[in-house]
Every structure is written in C-alpha cells, then in structure tokens.
Amino acid sequence: MVPPMPAMAQVAYKAVKTDPMGRQLAHFGHRLGATLIDDVVAFIIALPGIILLFATSTSRVVLLDNGNIGTQPSFKPVGLLGMAVFGVLAILYVPVMLTMKGYTFGNMALGTIVVDATSGAQLRPGQAWGRSAVSFAIYLLSSMLLGIGSLLDDLWCLWDPKQQTLHDKAAKTLVVKKLAQPFQ
C-alpha cells in the first residue's frame, strides 16, 4: 500500500497580463528604464545643436533700466538653425523608431516592444506618430504645470488594468515584453 501524499500547500498565483498575442505586458520598471534611456538618446541627438547654439552666441554689456550693468546674449542665425534642426531630429527619434522597428533603443535595451492594443501587431505609422504627438503635447502642457501632467502620464500605467499610459490609451497601444524576435 502506498502512503498518502502530504497535503499540498496552496500557492497563490498572480495572473500575468498579456496582449492579444499572449506576450506579457511590460511593468513600470521596464517602461521607466526605457524612457530614461530614450531621453539620453534624444539629448545626444540634440547636443550638436545645443553646442552650435552656444558656440556661435555672443554676449554684450548693457545698461539695465534700474541703472545696473548686465549682459544680454545674442544668438547667431546659424546657431538658432542648428538648434532647430537637431531639436526636431530629437523629437522625431521615437516615432521614426516605432514606425520602422516597433521599438526604440530604450525598449531594445529593456526587452520591450510597442504594439497595437487590439491586434498585438506592429504599430501603423499613424499610431506611432499619434502616440508620440500625444506624449509631446502632454509634455508641453505639463511644462506650464510644473511637470505634473508628464508625471501623471508616466505613472498612469501603475494603476491601469492594461498597464497603459495616457499616450498609450490615446493611440491604442501596449508595451509588452519582447519574445525571441521583435518585428522584422
């Protein structure tokens, strides 16, 4: 006779949230890490414009209305143009990468991709550009409110059932853990 098996301890399992293709949704830490990396990449892209702007600027001494002496910077057109060009390139980094690959360098480093929330497929170009436009609009509006809007957008995924930010919701996207190969 076989002795009875000991009672099995009950194990609590946390349900893993997935996209329509069964990929696990990225958690806040992955999203935050990818965003920080992408911010550094965008800064590096904009850096030549920043350097050009300040390298071509001059300052002149002026007499202020209150009688004090101060300085007034003067930016040359080439510096302003350089800053504009490299600034636009930095802004375009995320939507271009999402349109072409489905991920940015930050996503790649953290093993995530951005997909359509309904189908799990790669983003359509309009989705990628719309997602970035909403994110940028939130950032611009937020700059007038001490960054509260951007902070709220980034933190939204902590309590959202699909772990989406506000710009994800607007574009109907999800950030998921990448399987073996991202979109080709």
Backbone as CSV, one residue per row, in Angstrom:
resi,resn,N_x,N_y,N_z,CA_x,CA_y,CA_z,C_x,C_y,C_z
1,MET,0.836,-1.169,0.000,0.000,0.000,0.000,0.890,1.244,0.000
2,VAL,0.504,2.220,-0.791,1.257,3.468,-0.939,0.806,4.442,0.140
3,PRO,1.778,5.052,0.858,1.383,6.019,1.883,0.707,7.226,1.236
4,PRO,-0.213,7.848,1.917,-0.897,9.014,1.341,0.096,10.162,1.138
5,MET,-0.161,10.948,0.089,0.671,12.115,-0.218,0.385,13.210,0.817
6,PRO,1.424,13.940,1.222,1.174,15.040,2.151,0.306,16.105,1.471
7,ALA,-0.424,16.844,2.241,-1.281,17.888,1.697,-0.411,18.932,1.003
8,MET,-0.832,19.338,-0.174,-0.087,20.344,-0.940,-0.402,21.730,-0.392
9,ALA,0.611,22.519,-0.240,0.390,23.900,0.195,-0.281,24.656,-0.940
10,GLN,-1.222,25.478,-0.612,-1.869,26.265,-1.650,-0.931,27.395,-2.048
11,VAL,-0.762,27.546,-3.328,0.122,28.576,-3.865,-0.737,29.636,-4.524
12,ALA,-0.481,30.860,-4.182,-1.215,31.964,-4.813,-0.467,32.370,-6.067
13,TYR,-1.157,32.375,-7.176,-0.573,32.801,-8.439,-1.127,34.153,-8.816
14,LYS,-0.243,35.010,-9.267,-0.675,36.310,-9.758,-0.907,36.159,-11.253
15,ALA,-2.064,36.548,-11.711,-2.372,36.447,-13.132,-1.433,37.368,-13.915
16,VAL,-0.841,36.834,-14.955,0.052,37.613,-15.797,-0.783,38.258,-16.890
17,LYS,-0.676,39.574,-17.001,-1.430,40.302,-18.015,-0.698,40.192,-19.341
18,THR,-1.454,39.921,-20.414,-0.850,39.726,-21.727,-1.570,40.543,-22.790
19,ASP,-0.907,40.690,-23.942,-1.516,41.343,-25.098,-2.304,40.295,-25.893
20,PRO,-2.961,40.679,-26.997,-3.737,39.706,-27.772,-2.920,38.538,-28.328
21,MET,-1.601,38.674,-28.405,-0.765,37.592,-28.918,-0.114,36.788,-27.790
22,GLY,-0.517,37.049,-26.548,-0.019,36.274,-25.418,1.290,36.756,-24.821
23,ARG,1.796,37.919,-25.254,3.041,38.450,-24.689,2.733,39.200,-23.396
24,GLN,3.606,39.042,-22.429,3.431,39.676,-21.123,3.573,41.191,-21.238
25,LEU,2.686,41.927,-20.571,2.776,43.388,-20.557,4.019,43.813,-19.774
26,ALA,4.678,44.840,-20.260,5.871,45.364,-19.581,5.442,46.061,-18.296
27,HIS,6.208,45.887,-17.240,5.871,46.554,-15.993,6.531,47.927,-15.918
28,PHE,6.177,48.673,-14.895,6.610,50.057,-14.753,8.132,50.215,-14.817
29,GLY,8.867,49.330,-14.185,10.334,49.434,-14.176,10.929,49.361,-15.574
30,HIS,10.406,48.458,-16.399,10.886,48.372,-17.782,10.544,49.642,-18.553
31,ARG,9.340,50.130,-18.352,8.907,51.340,-19.062,9.743,52.541,-18.633
32,LEU,9.971,52.687,-17.329,10.755,53.807,-16.813,12.193,53.740,-17.334
33,GLY,12.792,52.558,-17.277,14.160,52.397,-17.775,14.278,52.747,-19.246
34,ALA,13.324,52.282,-20.043,13.347,52.573,-21.487,13.192,54.070,-21.730
35,THR,12.315,54.715,-20.972,12.107,56.163,-21.126,13.377,56.931,-20.780
36,LEU,14.046,56.550,-19.707,15.282,57.243,-19.322,16.364,57.078,-20.390
37,ILE,16.499,55.870,-20.930,17.482,55.637,-21.994,17.130,56.471,-23.219
38,ASP,15.851,56.491,-23.586,15.426,57.268,-24.753,15.624,58.768,-24.544
39,ASP,15.456,59.244,-23.318,15.723,60.656,-23.036,17.207,60.976,-23.235
40,VAL,18.083,60.070,-22.832,19.521,60.268,-23.044,19.838,60.256,-24.542
41,VAL,19.246,59.329,-25.290,19.458,59.265,-26.743,18.995,60.565,-27.397
42,ALA,17.808,61.056,-27.020,17.297,62.304,-27.592,18.221,63.478,-27.246
43,PHE,18.762,63.501,-26.025,19.693,64.559,-25.638,20.962,64.494,-26.491
44,ILE,21.465,63.289,-26.709,22.673,63.130,-27.531,22.412,63.599,-28.958
45,ILE,21.212,63.303,-29.479,20.857,63.762,-30.824,20.810,65.288,-30.859
46,ALA,20.258,65.920,-29.827,20.120,67.376,-29.785,21.418,68.090,-29.420
47,LEU,22.377,67.385,-28.833,23.603,68.004,-28.322,24.379,68.821,-29.365
48,PRO,24.564,68.344,-30.605,25.275,69.199,-31.575,24.587,70.549,-31.786
49,GLY,23.272,70.562,-31.777,22.544,71.826,-31.923,22.747,72.739,-30.735
50,ILE,22.763,72.157,-29.541,22.982,72.949,-28.331,24.385,73.555,-28.355
51,ILE,25.366,72.734,-28.731,26.754,73.216,-28.806,26.871,74.315,-29.851
52,LEU,26.270,74.096,-31.023,26.316,75.095,-32.097,25.660,76.400,-31.659
53,LEU,24.545,76.296,-30.960,23.840,77.489,-30.498,24.727,78.332,-29.589
54,PHE,25.349,77.681,-28.610,26.159,78.443,-27.661,27.539,78.796,-28.200
55,ALA,28.063,77.996,-29.128,29.372,78.304,-29.703,29.301,79.530,-30.609
56,THR,28.142,79.784,-31.189,28.017,80.932,-32.094,27.370,82.138,-31.420
57,SER,27.071,82.041,-30.133,26.425,83.159,-29.440,27.472,84.112,-28.884
58,THR,27.046,85.300,-28.679,27.908,86.315,-28.055,27.102,87.007,-26.964
59,SER,27.792,87.703,-26.114,27.125,88.495,-25.082,27.614,89.917,-25.186
60,ARG,26.737,90.832,-24.891,27.161,92.232,-24.867,26.731,92.846,-23.550
61,VAL,27.492,93.823,-23.124,27.204,94.513,-21.873,26.131,95.558,-22.158
62,VAL,25.122,95.604,-21.283,24.027,96.568,-21.453,23.756,97.262,-20.127
63,LEU,23.194,98.450,-20.229,22.779,99.193,-19.049,21.300,98.875,-18.819
64,LEU,20.990,98.296,-17.678,19.616,97.900,-17.360,18.806,99.107,-16.911
65,ASP,17.487,98.983,-16.932,16.584,100.070,-16.541,16.823,100.551,-15.121
66,ASN,17.261,99.668,-14.244,17.477,100.051,-12.850,18.854,100.679,-12.617
67,GLY,19.591,100.880,-13.706,20.898,101.512,-13.588,22.051,100.545,-13.440
68,ASN,21.775,99.282,-13.239,22.831,98.278,-13.120,23.330,97.872,-14.503
69,ILE,24.496,97.265,-14.517,25.071,96.763,-15.764,24.830,95.265,-15.830
70,GLY,24.407,94.774,-16.975,24.148,93.352,-17.164,24.649,92.902,-18.528
71,THR,24.423,91.648,-18.825,24.796,91.123,-20.141,23.548,90.610,-20.850
72,GLN,23.607,90.703,-22.177,22.493,90.230,-22.976,23.058,89.287,-24.041
73,PRO,22.582,88.027,-24.036,23.098,87.099,-25.051,22.552,87.447,-26.432
74,SER,23.338,87.128,-27.433,22.928,87.341,-28.816,23.232,86.045,-29.571
75,PHE,22.197,85.414,-30.078,22.362,84.152,-30.789,22.401,84.402,-32.286
76,LYS,23.359,83.798,-32.962,23.511,83.931,-34.410,22.492,83.031,-35.116
77,PRO,22.058,83.435,-36.316,21.083,82.609,-37.051,21.543,81.169,-37.281
78,VAL,22.827,80.962,-37.535,23.307,79.594,-37.769,23.148,78.742,-36.515
79,GLY,23.354,79.331,-35.349,23.177,78.610,-34.097,21.717,78.278,-33.839
80,LEU,20.838,79.239,-34.123,19.396,79.002,-33.950,18.909,77.931,-34.920
81,LEU,19.402,77.983,-36.159,19.015,76.987,-37.160,19.516,75.601,-36.742
82,GLY,20.761,75.527,-36.281,21.320,74.247,-35.829,20.527,73.666,-34.683
83,MET,20.153,74.529,-33.719,19.364,74.061,-32.585,17.996,73.568,-33.058
84,ALA,17.400,74.277,-34.002,16.081,73.878,-34.518,16.167,72.532,-35.230
85,VAL,17.168,72.367,-36.082,17.316,71.124,-36.853,17.553,69.938,-35.918
86,PHE,18.517,70.058,-35.020,18.823,68.935,-34.133,17.715,68.716,-33.098
87,GLY,17.023,69.783,-32.711,15.884,69.639,-31.810,14.757,68.849,-32.468
88,VAL,14.487,69.147,-33.728,13.453,68.408,-34.471,13.870,66.944,-34.627
89,LEU,15.141,66.697,-34.928,15.614,65.312,-35.049,15.417,64.548,-33.739
90,ALA,15.676,65.208,-32.613,15.491,64.558,-31.312,14.019,64.226,-31.071
91,ILE,13.123,65.138,-31.473,11.688,64.905,-31.306,11.217,63.764,-32.210
92,LEU,11.808,63.645,-33.402,11.389,62.619,-34.358,11.928,61.226,-34.036
93,TYR,12.903,61.144,-33.168,13.550,59.860,-32.849,12.551,58.757,-32.488
94,VAL,11.666,59.018,-31.533,10.750,57.964,-31.062,9.744,57.547,-32.136
95,PRO,9.002,58.469,-32.762,8.028,57.989,-33.752,8.667,57.291,-34.953
96,VAL,9.835,57.741,-35.381,10.505,57.081,-36.511,10.923,55.668,-36.122
97,MET,11.513,55.501,-34.943,11.926,54.164,-34.495,10.721,53.235,-34.318
98,LEU,9.641,53.756,-33.728,8.453,52.919,-33.532,7.819,52.535,-34.862
99,THR,7.842,53.443,-35.836,7.286,53.142,-37.155,8.137,52.102,-37.877
100,MET,9.451,52.248,-37.795,10.351,51.348,-38.540,10.536,49.995,-37.862
101,LYS,10.688,49.984,-36.537,11.077,48.764,-35.835,10.065,48.268,-34.800
102,GLY,9.240,49.170,-34.270,8.329,48.776,-33.203,8.951,48.947,-31.825
103,TYR,10.159,49.485,-31.778,10.840,49.715,-30.503,11.893,50.798,-30.672
104,THR,12.261,51.418,-29.559,13.332,52.409,-29.533,14.568,51.750,-28.935
105,PHE,15.657,52.483,-28.841,16.860,51.926,-28.209,16.584,51.595,-26.743
106,GLY,15.785,52.424,-26.075,15.419,52.139,-24.692,14.607,50.861,-24.576
107,ASN,13.624,50.695,-25.472,12.839,49.453,-25.482,13.741,48.261,-25.751
108,MET,14.641,48.402,-26.716,15.534,47.304,-27.075,16.400,46.894,-25.881
109,ALA,16.925,47.886,-25.172,17.787,47.590,-24.022,17.030,46.888,-22.897
110,LEU,15.737,47.201,-22.746,14.941,46.619,-21.668,14.094,45.440,-22.123
111,GLY,14.207,45.061,-23.396,13.492,43.885,-23.881,12.000,44.069,-24.057
112,THR,11.586,45.257,-24.489,10.168,45.518,-24.714,9.929,46.009,-26.136
113,ILE,8.681,45.905,-26.580,8.257,46.465,-27.861,6.907,47.130,-27.664
114,VAL,6.559,48.017,-28.580,5.273,48.709,-28.533,4.398,48.128,-29.638
115,VAL,3.179,47.693,-29.273,2.301,47.019,-30.227,0.903,47.623,-30.195
116,ASP,0.127,47.291,-31.210,-1.273,47.670,-31.277,-2.028,46.932,-30.168
117,ALA,-2.833,47.660,-29.400,-3.529,47.061,-28.253,-4.617,46.080,-28.681
118,THR,-5.182,46.275,-29.854,-6.276,45.423,-30.298,-5.792,44.113,-30.896
119,SER,-4.768,44.214,-31.774,-4.317,43.026,-32.505,-2.992,42.460,-32.008
120,GLY,-2.188,43.268,-31.326,-0.850,42.845,-30.924,0.165,42.983,-32.045
121,ALA,-0.263,43.517,-33.181,0.625,43.675,-34.341,1.486,44.925,-34.194
122,GLN,2.456,45.055,-35.099,3.308,46.240,-35.116,2.449,47.475,-35.354
123,LEU,2.873,48.589,-34.788,2.113,49.828,-34.923,2.030,50.270,-36.375
124,ARG,0.898,50.839,-36.724,0.766,51.511,-38.009,1.474,52.857,-37.870
125,PRO,1.963,53.436,-38.959,2.671,54.725,-38.845,1.852,55.801,-38.131
126,GLY,0.567,55.895,-38.434,-0.271,56.903,-37.783,-0.369,56.695,-36.278
127,GLN,-0.369,55.439,-35.865,-0.403,55.121,-34.437,0.882,55.578,-33.749
128,ALA,2.016,55.274,-34.362,3.310,55.648,-33.775,3.434,57.165,-33.669
129,TRP,3.053,57.855,-34.740,3.151,59.317,-34.736,2.133,59.932,-33.783
130,GLY,0.925,59.363,-33.736,-0.093,59.865,-32.818,0.303,59.671,-31.371
131,ARG,0.869,58.510,-31.055,1.324,58.215,-29.695,2.382,59.225,-29.270
132,SER,3.327,59.496,-30.161,4.390,60.453,-29.838,3.851,61.873,-29.751
133,ALA,2.893,62.219,-30.615,2.316,63.571,-30.593,1.569,63.811,-29.284
134,VAL,0.803,62.831,-28.833,0.078,62.979,-27.567,1.064,63.088,-26.406
135,SER,2.084,62.258,-26.418,3.102,62.311,-25.367,3.781,63.680,-25.337
136,PHE,4.123,64.207,-26.516,4.783,65.510,-26.606,3.833,66.631,-26.179
137,ALA,2.557,66.532,-26.560,1.570,67.545,-26.157,1.405,67.552,-24.641
138,ILE,1.352,66.364,-24.041,1.255,66.275,-22.577,2.486,66.921,-21.947
139,TYR,3.663,66.662,-22.521,4.907,67.249,-22.007,4.859,68.782,-22.097
140,LEU,4.433,69.311,-23.256,4.391,70.767,-23.419,3.392,71.410,-22.463
141,LEU,2.188,70.848,-22.379,1.185,71.388,-21.459,1.650,71.250,-20.011
142,SER,2.312,70.157,-19.731,2.786,69.873,-18.383,3.870,70.853,-17.947
143,SER,4.641,71.341,-18.893,5.724,72.263,-18.532,5.165,73.538,-17.906
144,MET,3.893,73.845,-18.199,3.259,75.007,-17.578,2.720,74.667,-16.184
145,LEU,2.659,73.373,-15.862,2.097,72.924,-14.580,3.128,72.174,-13.737
146,LEU,4.371,72.599,-13.802,5.452,72.011,-13.010,5.660,70.520,-13.273
147,GLY,5.352,70.059,-14.476,5.605,68.672,-14.838,4.579,67.675,-14.348
148,ILE,3.498,68.151,-13.766,2.512,67.242,-13.188,1.861,66.365,-14.255
149,GLY,1.569,66.923,-15.415,0.933,66.142,-16.485,1.812,65.014,-16.974
150,SER,3.089,65.287,-17.195,4.018,64.244,-17.644,4.180,63.166,-16.584
151,LEU,4.254,63.590,-15.338,4.374,62.631,-14.240,3.129,61.747,-14.170
152,LEU,1.963,62.359,-14.300,0.712,61.603,-14.281,0.662,60.629,-15.455
153,ASP,1.075,61.081,-16.632,1.099,60.216,-17.817,1.995,59.003,-17.577
154,ASP,3.195,59.245,-17.067,4.138,58.144,-16.841,3.686,57.187,-15.740
155,LEU,3.061,57.721,-14.708,2.634,56.876,-13.587,1.308,56.150,-13.846
156,TRP,0.561,56.595,-14.850,-0.768,56.041,-15.114,-0.739,54.522,-15.252
157,CYS,0.334,53.978,-15.811,0.405,52.527,-16.028,0.445,51.738,-14.722
158,LEU,0.731,52.385,-13.603,0.778,51.677,-12.321,-0.599,51.197,-11.863
159,TRP,-1.655,51.917,-12.207,-2.995,51.520,-11.767,-3.925,51.160,-12.922
160,ASP,-3.448,51.290,-14.149,-4.295,50.952,-15.289,-4.350,49.435,-15.470
161,PRO,-5.538,48.866,-15.729,-5.653,47.406,-15.875,-4.797,46.838,-17.014
162,LYS,-4.584,47.622,-18.071,-3.757,47.154,-19.190,-2.338,47.723,-19.122
163,GLN,-2.015,48.357,-17.994,-0.690,48.954,-17.785,-0.340,49.962,-18.888
164,GLN,-1.343,50.723,-19.321,-1.146,51.737,-20.349,-0.956,53.111,-19.719
165,THR,-0.162,53.946,-20.387,-0.064,55.352,-20.028,-1.179,56.080,-20.776
166,LEU,-1.306,57.375,-20.538,-2.338,58.138,-21.244,-2.059,58.180,-22.744
167,HIS,-0.774,58.322,-23.128,-0.481,58.351,-24.565,-0.670,56.973,-25.198
168,ASP,-0.523,55.892,-24.433,-0.852,54.554,-24.938,-2.352,54.453,-25.190
169,LYS,-3.141,54.945,-24.254,-4.593,54.883,-24.400,-5.045,55.659,-25.634
170,ALA,-4.484,56.859,-25.823,-4.875,57.697,-26.960,-4.568,57.019,-28.294
171,ALA,-3.445,56.305,-28.363,-3.035,55.668,-29.619,-3.433,54.196,-29.697
172,LYS,-4.063,53.687,-28.637,-4.458,52.272,-28.574,-3.239,51.356,-28.744
173,THR,-2.231,51.565,-27.863,-1.006,50.774,-27.899,-0.751,50.124,-26.549
174,LEU,0.097,49.095,-26.566,0.570,48.423,-25.359,2.080,48.291,-25.451
175,VAL,2.747,48.279,-24.311,4.171,47.966,-24.264,4.264,46.567,-23.665
176,VAL,4.894,45.649,-24.404,4.954,44.248,-23.988,6.392,43.761,-23.933
177,LYS,6.594,42.683,-23.174,7.902,42.028,-23.140,8.108,41.368,-24.501
178,LYS,9.268,41.558,-25.038,9.595,41.023,-26.359,9.811,39.523,-26.271
179,LEU,9.320,38.814,-27.283,9.630,37.389,-27.394,10.995,37.271,-28.044
180,ALA,11.313,36.160,-28.628,12.641,35.931,-29.196,13.024,36.988,-30.223
181,GLN,12.145,37.310,-31.154,12.462,38.262,-32.208,11.401,39.347,-32.271
182,PRO,11.804,40.637,-32.284,10.825,41.695,-32.490,10.410,41.714,-33.964
183,PHE,9.627,42.675,-34.324,9.181,42.784,-35.713,10.383,42.963,-36.624
184,GLN,10.339,42.365,-37.774,11.446,42.481,-38.738,11.205,43.613,-39.695
